[in-house]
Amino acid sequence: MSKQIYFAGGCFWGTEAYFSNLKGVLSTQCGYANGNKENPTYEEVCNQNTGHAEAVVVEYDDSVITLEKLLTEFFKTINPTTANRQGNDIGSQYRSGIYYVDKEERPVIERFIAYKQSEYAKPIVTEVLPLSCFYPAEEYHQRYLEKHPGGYCHVDLGLIREEDKK
């Protein structure tokens, strides 16, 4: 069955590239999540006045990859203890977040985070919220690292294990 989850992990280029390479992921799309402006532009989001996070919608086949596995992979790509920052990217649009559309997923996400907390000396600050809105980013952001292989990316795409790749 096809499901969706939304991940904000700093710059969406790396998050999108990472998840698009996982077995069981059907599609990915970069965009802006959980802000207060309809159809924001990249420039508006970067000016930090829209409340949006750079995020990626991950559509996946839950008979091939579980939500727990997606969460495990997501936590490989972020520092969940830094607020409004991932890698060299600083600002509220670069906060880490998990936005769900199925309320039954919230306890799964919360249990996962509670379990992961033992691995960190500082508190996990990744927000967990229902998805309130998502607007696709401009076309030039979609599959950016495929189009620009040398582009900046804070995510180590080499962390994907061979058996987890498409």
N, C-alpha and C positions, 0 to 999 in steps of 0.2 A: 504494500500500500504506500502511496506517495504521501509524504508529510513535508512540512516546512518548519525551519527554525532560523532565527536571525541572529547573527553574531557580529558584534562590534569589537574589533581587536586592533585599534589603531588605524593606520592607513589601510583602506579597503583593498588596495591592489594585491598585497601579499595574502590577506585573508582569502580573497577570491581565488587566487592562484592555488593556494594550498588545498582548499576544499574541492576545487574543480578536478583535482587529481586523485581523489579518494574513490575507491570502489564502492558503489552503492549510491554515490551522489549523482543525481540526474541532471541538475542544472544549478548554476549560481548566477547571481546578479548583484553588482555593486549599487549602493544607494544610500539614502539618508533616512534614519529611523528615529522615531519618538521625539520629534521636535514640535515646534509651535507655528511653523510657517508652511503653507501649502506650496508644493512644487518649488522648493528652494534650489538655487543654483549653487555650484561648488564655491563660488566667491562669497555668497551669502553665508554658507555654512562655515567657511574659513574665517569669516569676520566674527564668529562666535556669538551671533545674535539671533540664531534660529532655534537653539536648543537641540539640534539634531546631532546624532552620532553617525560617523561613517560606518556603514554596516553592510553585511552581505546576507542576502537571503539564500539559504541552502535548501534546495528541494532534494529529498532523498527517499530511497526505497527502504522502508524499515524492515523488510524481510532480508535485506543484504547488509545493512549497517544500522546499528542501534543508536538511539539518542545518547546513551552512555559513551559509546565509542566516539561519536561526534564531539561530545564534551571533552573526552580525553584528548582528542586531537586538537581541539580549540585551546586547551590549557598548555599544550606544547608550544603554541605560537604567541602567547602573551605573558606579561608579568602581571598577574592578577592583583598585586599589592600596590600598584602605582595608580594614582587617580589622575585622570586627564592626561595620560602620557603612555606611549608605547614607542620604544626605540627612540629615535631622534624627534619624533612628532609630539608636540606639546599643544594642548588646548582641549577644551571640553568635547570637541568633535572626535577626539582620539581616545575617549574613555573606553573601557572595556565593558561589554554588556551582553547579556543573553536575553533575547526577546522572544517570547513564545506566543503561539496562537491557540494552542490547546491547553486549557487551564489544568488538565490532568498531568501535564508535563512539569508544572512548577515543583511539586514535591520531589520528582526525580532529579531536577536541577539542584534543588536545595540540599538534598542528601549528598549529591555528588560534591558540591562545594564544601559542605561540612566535612566530608571525608578528606578532600584535598587540603583543607586548612592545616592539617597536621604536618604538611610538607613545607609550610612557610612560617617564618618567625613573625612576620607582620600580618595584620588582618587582610583577608581577601576583600577587595573593594569593587569587584566586578558586579555591576548592577544586574538584577534579575527582575524583569518587568514584563507584563503583557505587552505585546506589540500594539502601539496606539496608531502608528502610521508608518508608511514606508513609501518613499518616492525614488524611482530609479535615477541613478546618476547619469550624467551626460554620456553619450556613446563613447567618447574618447577614453573614459575610465573603464569601460567594460573590457575584460580580458587584456588589460593594459600590459601586464608583464609578458604575455604571449606576443603582443605587438612590439614591445620594447624590451627584449631579453636582458639588457643591461640596466634596466630601470631600477630606481631605488626601492628597496624592500627590506623591512626590518624582520620579516619572517624567514626563517631558515627552511626552505623547501626541501632540503635534504633530510629533514626529520621524518618524512613519510617512509615507513618501512615498505620494502618491496612487495610484501604480501598484501599490503593495503592499497597499492596503486591500481589504477584502472588498467 
